[in-house]
Amino acid sequence: MKEPRGYEYTTDLLVIGCGFSGMWAAMRARDFLDDVLVVDKGPRDWGGLGGLSGGDMIVKQPDMNLDDLLDDLVYYYDGLADQRLLSRILTQSYDRFMDFENWGHKFVRNDKGELCFIPQRALDYMRYYYYHPYGMGGIDKARLLKRECEKRGVRRLGRVVITDVITDGDRACGAVGFHAQSGMPVFIRARAVLLATNTGGWKPSYHQNTPAGEGV
Ligand SMILES: Cc1cc2nc3c(=O)[nH]c(=O)nc-3n(C[C@H](O)[C@H](O)[C@H](O)COP(=O)(O)OP(=O)(O)OC[C@H]3O[C@@H](n4cnc5c(N)ncnc54)[C@H](O)[C@@H]3O)c2cc1C
């Protein structure tokens, strides 16, 4: 009997990393592409670090000034902050916050219906909006992102360890790796490849944790 060569896939967009970033990117890409494939070396449904996280969310609420929040964040991250990137993230953060609320993820509010938050390092605008039960927000967000990916027909595969991206000149056109349980090689052809493997493991501002994200 002929031994199988490995697993082969073809897709319009290959997203490497099925954490919150990868899932958001895959979902959005499905608005424009017929086929989107997300692979992760972990179990298919673990949701990256987000699934382990508290899920507290930093949000630029409509009544906040972007620069005020940005100043707080630069201080919070000990100056190690890409301000242009952060501005773009914060500008979109309220829409993402509302996406979660519209999907049924309820951030905690007081009796008057006002959002509750946890101020960080006594800063005025650096606030964490949180979920009840506290600490379970990440699991719920991961569940919702997986659900939304499924609804949009995003293909997700777990236990695929990518070892290299294939290039054709300057263009990425696929990736290779192996299946973590069987050891079988995996070959993926793609019109585009997006790396969502994370650059930072945990918050550098916590000092004791290394910022050694696996994506590096
Ligand atoms: C305990 C904890 C609590 C946290 N609490 C909060 C919080 O309350 N609020 C908040 O905003 N943030 C919090 N964070 C941080 C937040 O969870 C992360 O910043 C965020 O989830 C990162 O998402 P990501 O998609 O960029 O990366 P990740 O979730 O790290 O996803 C990257 C994915 O890529 C995969 N991958 C990496 N290399 C490969 C490879 N070679 N082949 C295939 N797959 C690969 C990994 O398995 C992983 O699933 C917390 C983190 C932790 C650990």
PDBQT file of the ligand as one rigid body, heavy atoms in Angstrom, charges set to zero:
ROOT
HETATM    1  C1  LIG A 301      -3.371  34.523  32.055  1.00  0.00    +0.000 C 
HETATM    2  C2  LIG A 301      -3.598  35.638  31.042  1.00  0.00    +0.000 A 
HETATM    3  C3  LIG A 301      -4.510  36.639  31.331  1.00  0.00    +0.000 A 
HETATM    4  C4  LIG A 301      -4.717  37.675  30.417  1.00  0.00    +0.000 A 
HETATM    5  N1  LIG A 301      -5.673  38.608  30.684  1.00  0.00    +0.000 NA
HETATM    6  C5  LIG A 301      -5.949  39.573  29.763  1.00  0.00    +0.000 A 
HETATM    7  C6  LIG A 301      -7.012  40.501  29.956  1.00  0.00    +0.000 A 
HETATM    8  O1  LIG A 301      -7.765  40.433  30.944  1.00  0.00    +0.000 OA
HETATM    9  N2  LIG A 301      -7.220  41.454  29.002  1.00  0.00    +0.000 N 
HETATM   10  C7  LIG A 301      -6.439  41.538  27.872  1.00  0.00    +0.000 A 
HETATM   11  O2  LIG A 301      -6.667  42.434  27.041  1.00  0.00    +0.000 OA
HETATM   12  N3  LIG A 301      -5.431  40.656  27.651  1.00  0.00    +0.000 NA
HETATM   13  C8  LIG A 301      -5.188  39.675  28.549  1.00  0.00    +0.000 A 
HETATM   14  N4  LIG A 301      -4.186  38.760  28.317  1.00  0.00    +0.000 N 
HETATM   15  C9  LIG A 301      -3.425  38.897  27.073  1.00  0.00    +0.000 C 
HETATM   16  C10 LIG A 301      -4.253  38.388  25.883  1.00  0.00    +0.000 C 
HETATM   17  O3  LIG A 301      -4.879  37.164  26.209  1.00  0.00    +0.000 OA
HETATM   18  C11 LIG A 301      -3.340  38.204  24.672  1.00  0.00    +0.000 C 
HETATM   19  O4  LIG A 301      -2.634  39.393  24.420  1.00  0.00    +0.000 OA
HETATM   20  C12 LIG A 301      -4.138  37.881  23.409  1.00  0.00    +0.000 C 
HETATM   21  O5  LIG A 301      -5.032  36.800  23.635  1.00  0.00    +0.000 OA
HETATM   22  C13 LIG A 301      -3.163  37.556  22.279  1.00  0.00    +0.000 C 
HETATM   23  O6  LIG A 301      -3.903  37.150  21.154  1.00  0.00    +0.000 OA
HETATM   24  P1  LIG A 301      -3.155  36.775  19.824  1.00  0.00    +0.000 P 
HETATM   25  O7  LIG A 301      -4.170  36.174  18.912  1.00  0.00    +0.000 OA
HETATM   26  O8  LIG A 301      -2.385  37.939  19.328  1.00  0.00    +0.000 OA
HETATM   27  O9  LIG A 301      -2.056  35.695  20.253  1.00  0.00    +0.000 OA
HETATM   28  P2  LIG A 301      -2.211  34.231  20.869  1.00  0.00    +0.000 P 
HETATM   29  O10 LIG A 301      -3.456  34.077  21.634  1.00  0.00    +0.000 OA
HETATM   30  O11 LIG A 301      -0.908  33.928  21.538  1.00  0.00    +0.000 OA
HETATM   31  O12 LIG A 301      -2.363  33.348  19.556  1.00  0.00    +0.000 OA
HETATM   32  C14 LIG A 301      -1.266  32.966  18.783  1.00  0.00    +0.000 C 
HETATM   33  C15 LIG A 301      -1.546  31.545  18.356  1.00  0.00    +0.000 C 
HETATM   34  O13 LIG A 301      -0.534  31.157  17.441  1.00  0.00    +0.000 OA
HETATM   35  C16 LIG A 301      -0.261  29.810  17.648  1.00  0.00    +0.000 C 
HETATM   36  N5  LIG A 301       1.058  29.545  17.084  1.00  0.00    +0.000 N 
HETATM   37  C17 LIG A 301       2.239  30.119  17.458  1.00  0.00    +0.000 A 
HETATM   38  N6  LIG A 301       3.247  29.619  16.709  1.00  0.00    +0.000 NA
HETATM   39  C18 LIG A 301       2.672  28.729  15.846  1.00  0.00    +0.000 A 
HETATM   40  C19 LIG A 301       3.195  27.870  14.831  1.00  0.00    +0.000 A 
HETATM   41  N7  LIG A 301       4.506  27.847  14.551  1.00  0.00    +0.000 N 
HETATM   42  N8  LIG A 301       2.345  27.070  14.143  1.00  0.00    +0.000 NA
HETATM   43  C20 LIG A 301       1.005  27.084  14.431  1.00  0.00    +0.000 A 
HETATM   44  N9  LIG A 301       0.458  27.865  15.383  1.00  0.00    +0.000 NA
HETATM   45  C21 LIG A 301       1.281  28.682  16.079  1.00  0.00    +0.000 A 
HETATM   46  C22 LIG A 301      -0.331  29.619  19.160  1.00  0.00    +0.000 C 
HETATM   47  O14 LIG A 301      -0.588  28.262  19.513  1.00  0.00    +0.000 OA
HETATM   48  C23 LIG A 301      -1.493  30.549  19.518  1.00  0.00    +0.000 C 
HETATM   49  O15 LIG A 301      -2.731  29.883  19.615  1.00  0.00    +0.000 OA
HETATM   50  C24 LIG A 301      -3.977  37.709  29.199  1.00  0.00    +0.000 A 
HETATM   51  C25 LIG A 301      -3.070  36.681  28.907  1.00  0.00    +0.000 A 
HETATM   52  C26 LIG A 301      -2.888  35.654  29.810  1.00  0.00    +0.000 A 
HETATM   53  C27 LIG A 301      -1.924  34.555  29.465  1.00  0.00    +0.000 C 
ENDROOT
TORSDOF 0
